[in-house]
Amino acid sequence: MEESMAHTLSSTHFSATNVKDLTDAFSHGGMSNLQSEMEKKANTFKNVSLNVAIMGASGVGKSTLVNALRGLDVNHADAALTGVVETTMEPMPYPHPTLPNVTYWDFPGAASLNFPLKKFLEQTNFSHYDFGLIVCSERFSEHDKVLAAKMKTAGKSIFFVRSKIDQSIQNESKKHGYNQEKTLERIREYYSSSLAAKGMKDTPVYLISGEDIDNYDFNDLMSALDSILPEKKKDLFLMALPNTSIAVIKMKQERFKIFIHAIATVSAICGTVPIPGMSLVCDLSIILSSLLLMQQILGLDNASIENLARTVGKPRASLLRNVKDPFVFGQISEGKVFALLGRSALAMALTVAEPILDFVPIVGSIFGATSSFWVTHTVLSDALDALAEAASTVLQNAHNLT
């Protein structure tokens, strides 16, 4: 135990600047200011933005795709309107409901004869977007080719999406000798050939359904998008994905383990600040805000559960069936944090000892840093396991998975 704690202390890089920053933040603005400073230091992906361009003609399913990527039911108050005539000539922003620094931009349909394409291309800053999705439901147009060229000129990746594939499969399934895999492959080849004829050879086409987002090529598309993003934006992109599969939940869990180590490190830095009792206050605040974030990202907050219940047409109680640990639902309060502390003998012992040793110079700072790290790391790791297991159970209940 002592050896691993020593390694933790040596690997956290407690700089005098970090300690001074936290002390000044607390002195000038109290706990709220301190928490803001901690978030700047540890929760860096919140300071990163991700902008996704969703392009294509009117009526191809762009708004449905935007809603699916945001995990919102079409009847949600913040959902993008579907099935309406586009009147705007500017991209419409739709922020992610939990991570507002992730924005999906619904581009106006550019296939209309009255659409001022030249003016739109001149006025649009294509470098603002991290990547683009060009969506079609029948065929890719010359306008799509022009938009793709503009994105590539700006140094951005572009991906082609054939939407409403569920409708095509439903129609094809009525034919004699129907085979779904062969049908999907034939459709992919048709669209790839169509793009090749427009001068875009070897361009993959992803078949998806906004109404059935977790099937067909959605996971392949997400993997392709993840592969072109820089490291910080990979984390943000993954956290913003809807929980469409157990695999997505597990990937989020793995990324959160890295997040927890960073958060525990900030907690340790806070533990060195020479203000008696401050370390415990910091730990509670860090744990509380981190639990809230993990609950939201894993879709277990009240708003997410209600949205899921509405989307799948099932009562809330049926979604929560067989969840082993009820703490994962509802409001995350300080009472819940203390209850989680009580589950771990190590965390509780360190929490009790820390305020006493705060009054002992040097020893108090070293112990405060070490104990803060392990209390925060232990509580959040245990909570993450429970949250991820609950998220998987809720997903299985929602879609009758086994």
TORDRENLO-758537 format. One line per 4 residues: their letters; for each residue x, y, z of C-alpha. Coordinates in steps of 0.1 Angstrom, whole numbers, plus 5000, padded with zeros to 4 digits. Layout:
a = X/Y/Z | ...
//
This chain:
mees = 5000/5000/5000 | 5027/5025/5010 | 5047/5018/4979 | 5018/5024/4955
maht = 5009/5055/4974 | 5044/5068/4970 | 5042/5061/4933 | 5010/5081/4931
lsst = 5026/5111/4948 | 5056/5110/4925 | 5034/5107/4894 | 5010/5136/4902
hfsa = 5035/5164/4897 | 5023/5186/4925 | 5036/5220/4914 | 5037/5251/4935
tnvk = 5017/5268/4908 | 4989/5242/4910 | 4986/5246/4948 | 4987/5284/4946
dltd = 4960/5284/4919 | 4937/5263/4940 | 4944/5283/4972 | 4938/5316/4954
afsh = 4906/5303/4939 | 4893/5292/4973 | 4904/5325/4990 | 4888/5348/4964
ggms = 4856/5329/4955 | 4850/5302/4980 | 4839/5266/4970 | 4822/5275/4937
nlqs = 4854/5293/4925 | 4876/5265/4936 | 4854/5239/4918 | 4856/5260/4886
emek = 4894/5260/4889 | 4895/5222/4895 | 4874/5216/4864 | 4898/5236/4843
kant = 4927/5215/4855 | 4912/5180/4854 | 4881/5179/4833 | 4899/5192/4802
fknv = 4875/5176/4776 | 4848/5200/4787 | 4870/5228/4773 | 4872/5211/4739
slnv = 4845/5216/4712 | 4833/5193/4686 | 4813/5205/4656 | 4797/5181/4632
aimg = 4782/5191/4598 | 4752/5171/4587 | 4746/5178/4550 | 4722/5166/4523
asgv = 4690/5175/4505 | 4658/5182/4522 | 4638/5152/4533 | 4667/5127/4534
gkst = 4666/5122/4572 | 4692/5147/4584 | 4670/5159/4613 | 4662/5123/4623
lvna = 4699/5115/4623 | 4707/5146/4644 | 4681/5135/4670 | 4695/5100/4670
lrgl = 4731/5112/4676 | 4719/5133/4704 | 4699/5105/4720 | 4666/5124/4717
dvnh = 4631/5112/4709 | 4614/5131/4681 | 4589/5144/4706 | 4615/5158/4729
adaa = 4613/5196/4734 | 4648/5201/4721 | 4646/5177/4692 | 4653/5189/4657
ltgv = 4621/5192/4637 | 4615/5165/4612 | 4594/5165/4580 | 4593/5203/4577
vett = 4601/5225/4547 | 4635/5242/4552 | 4634/5280/4551 | 4668/5289/4564
mepm = 4699/5293/4543 | 4722/5288/4573 | 4733/5257/4592 | 4711/5251/4622
pyph = 4730/5243/4655 | 4717/5215/4677 | 4738/5211/4709 | 4742/5178/4727
ptlp = 4718/5177/4757 | 4745/5167/4782 | 4776/5180/4766 | 4767/5214/4750
nvty = 4802/5218/4736 | 4793/5191/4711 | 4771/5206/4683 | 4755/5190/4653
wdfp = 4749/5214/4625 | 4719/5207/4602 | 4729/5222/4569 | 4701/5235/4546
gaas = 4691/5213/4517 | 4712/5223/4488 | 4695/5204/4460 | 4666/5229/4455
lnfp = 4666/5248/4422 | 4661/5280/4442 | 4690/5274/4466 | 4718/5300/4463
lkkf = 4746/5275/4463 | 4773/5298/4452 | 4765/5324/4479 | 4762/5297/4505
leqt = 4796/5282/4497 | 4812/5317/4498 | 4797/5325/4532 | 4802/5292/4550
nfsh = 4833/5286/4570 | 4839/5249/4564 | 4870/5249/4585 | 4848/5255/4616
ydfg = 4836/5218/4614 | 4856/5188/4626 | 4841/5165/4600 | 4810/5162/4578
livc = 4783/5136/4571 | 4767/5138/4537 | 4733/5121/4539 | 4711/5108/4511
serf = 4680/5085/4509 | 4680/5078/4472 | 4711/5091/4454 | 4740/5114/4460
sehd = 4738/5146/4440 | 4763/5170/4423 | 4756/5194/4451 | 4768/5167/4476
kvla = 4800/5164/4455 | 4806/5202/4457 | 4801/5202/4495 | 4824/5172/4499
akmk = 4851/5190/4479 | 4847/5222/4500 | 4852/5202/4532 | 4882/5184/4518
tagk = 4897/5217/4507 | 4893/5229/4543 | 4912/5199/4555 | 4882/5181/4569
siff = 4871/5145/4566 | 4838/5137/4549 | 4817/5106/4552 | 4788/5094/4531
vrsk = 4757/5081/4547 | 4727/5063/4530 | 4698/5069/4554 | 4664/5052/4558
idqs = 4680/5018/4551 | 4653/5002/4573 | 4627/5012/4547 | 4647/4997/4519
iqne = 4652/4965/4538 | 4615/4962/4546 | 4607/4966/4509 | 4633/4941/4497
skkh = 4623/4915/4523 | 4591/4910/4505 | 4609/4896/4474 | 4615/4859/4468
gynq = 4650/4847/4479 | 4656/4877/4501 | 4689/4877/4520 | 4696/4907/4542
ektl = 4734/4907/4541 | 4735/4903/4503 | 4710/4930/4499 | 4730/4954/4521
erir = 4762/4946/4503 | 4745/4952/4469 | 4732/4986/4481 | 4767/4996/4494
eyys = 4783/4986/4460 | 4756/5006/4441 | 4764/5038/4461 | 4801/5033/4460
ssla = 4799/5030/4422 | 4777/5061/4420 | 4804/5081/4439 | 4832/5067/4418
akgm = 4813/5079/4387 | 4814/5114/4403 | 4852/5111/4407 | 4852/5099/4443
kdtp = 4867/5064/4440 | 4871/5040/4469 | 4847/5060/4490 | 4829/5039/4516
vyli = 4791/5044/4521 | 4775/5037/4555 | 4740/5024/4556 | 4721/5036/4587
sged = 4686/5042/4600 | 4678/5071/4622 | 4648/5052/4635 | 4670/5021/4643
idny = 4703/5037/4650 | 4721/5008/4667 | 4717/4985/4637 | 4733/4983/4602
dfnd = 4765/5003/4597 | 4762/5027/4626 | 4790/5012/4647 | 4813/5010/4617
lmsa = 4806/5047/4610 | 4813/5056/4646 | 4846/5037/4645 | 4856/5055/4613
ldsi = 4848/5089/4629 | 4867/5081/4660 | 4898/5072/4639 | 4901/5106/4624
lpek = 4897/5127/4655 | 4926/5140/4677 | 4929/5123/4711 | 4910/5149/4732
kkdl = 4881/5150/4707 | 4880/5112/4707 | 4870/5113/4743 | 4844/5140/4738
flma = 4829/5122/4707 | 4826/5089/4726 | 4810/5105/4757 | 4785/5122/4734
lpnt = 4774/5090/4717 | 4740/5076/4727 | 4741/5043/4746 | 4730/5022/4716
siav = 4749/4990/4726 | 4767/4973/4755 | 4800/4979/4736 | 4794/5017/4737
ikmk = 4788/5015/4774 | 4819/4995/4780 | 4840/5020/4759 | 4826/5049/4780
qerf = 4835/5030/4812 | 4871/5025/4800 | 4875/5062/4792 | 4859/5071/4825
kifi = 4886/5051/4843 | 4912/5075/4828 | 4890/5104/4838 | 4888/5092/4874
haia = 4926/5090/4877 | 4928/5126/4865 | 4901/5138/4889 | 4918/5119/4918
tvsa = 4950/5136/4909 | 4934/5170/4912 | 4919/5159/4945 | 4954/5151/4956
icgt = 4967/5185/4946 | 4938/5200/4965 | 4949/5179/4995 | 4982/5197/4997
vpip = 4966/5232/5001 | 4974/5243/5037 | 4939/5252/5048 | 4926/5228/5075
gmsl = 4895/5209/5064 | 4897/5222/5029 | 4908/5188/5015 | 4877/5170/5027
vcdl = 4855/5197/5013 | 4873/5194/4979 | 4870/5156/4979 | 4832/5158/4984
siil = 4828/5184/4958 | 4849/5166/4932 | 4832/5133/4939 | 4797/5149/4937
ssll = 4804/5167/4904 | 4820/5136/4889 | 4792/5113/4899 | 4767/5137/4882
lmqq = 4787/5137/4850 | 4790/5099/4849 | 4753/5095/4856 | 4744/5118/4828
ilgl = 4769/5104/4802 | 4757/5068/4810 | 4721/5079/4806 | 4709/5073/4841
dnas = 4697/5108/4851 | 4660/5114/4853 | 4658/5133/4820 | 4676/5105/4801
ienl = 4655/5078/4816 | 4623/5096/4808 | 4635/5103/4772 | 4644/5066/4768
artv = 4610/5055/4782 | 4592/5077/4757 | 4614/5066/4728 | 4609/5028/4734
gkpr = 4573/5032/4746 | 4579/5015/4779 | 4571/5026/4815 | 4600/5039/4836
asll = 4597/5010/4861 | 4602/4984/4834 | 4635/5001/4824 | 4648/5000/4860
rnvk = 4639/4964/4865 | 4668/4941/4879 | 4691/4971/4886 | 4711/4959/4916
dpfv = 4721/4993/4930 | 4694/5019/4932 | 4718/5048/4941 | 4725/5052/4904
fgqi = 4692/5068/4898 | 4677/5101/4909 | 4694/5131/4924 | 4731/5127/4933
segk = 4735/5144/4967 | 4761/5147/4994 | 4741/5121/5014 | 4747/5096/4986
vfal = 4784/5105/4985 | 4787/5098/5023 | 4768/5065/5018 | 4794/5055/4991
lgrs = 4822/5065/5014 | 4807/5042/5041 | 4809/5012/5017 | 4847/5014/5016
alam = 4866/5008/5049 | 4898/5023/5034 | 4880/5054/5021 | 4862/5060/5054
altv = 4894/5055/5075 | 4913/5080/5053 | 4884/5105/5054 | 4883/5104/5092
aepi = 4921/5107/5097 | 4927/5135/5071 | 4911/5165/5090 | 4931/5156/5121
ldfv = 4965/5155/5103 | 4957/5187/5084 | 4970/5206/5115 | 5004/5188/5114
pivg = 5028/5208/5090 | 5043/5189/5061 | 5030/5155/5073 | 4994/5169/5069
sifg = 5001/5180/5034 | 5016/5147/5023 | 4989/5126/5040 | 4962/5149/5027
atss = 4974/5145/4991 | 4977/5107/4994 | 4944/5102/5012 | 4925/5125/4989
fwvt = 4937/5106/4959 | 4927/5072/4972 | 4894/5083/4987 | 4884/5100/4954
htvl = 4897/5071/4932 | 4881/5044/4953 | 4847/5059/4956 | 4845/5069/4920
sdal = 4858/5036/4907 | 4832/5017/4927 | 4805/5040/4916 | 4815/5037/4879
dala = 4812/4999/4881 | 4777/5002/4895 | 4767/5029/4870 | 4780/5010/4840
eaas = 4762/4978/4851 | 4730/4997/4856 | 4733/5013/4822 | 4737/4979/4806
tvlq = 4707/4966/4824 | 4686/4996/4814 | 4696/4991/4777 | 4687/4954/4779
nahn = 4653/4962/4794 | 4647/4989/4768 | 4654/4967/4738 | 4646/4932/4752
lt = 4682/4921/4749 | 4695/4890/4766
//
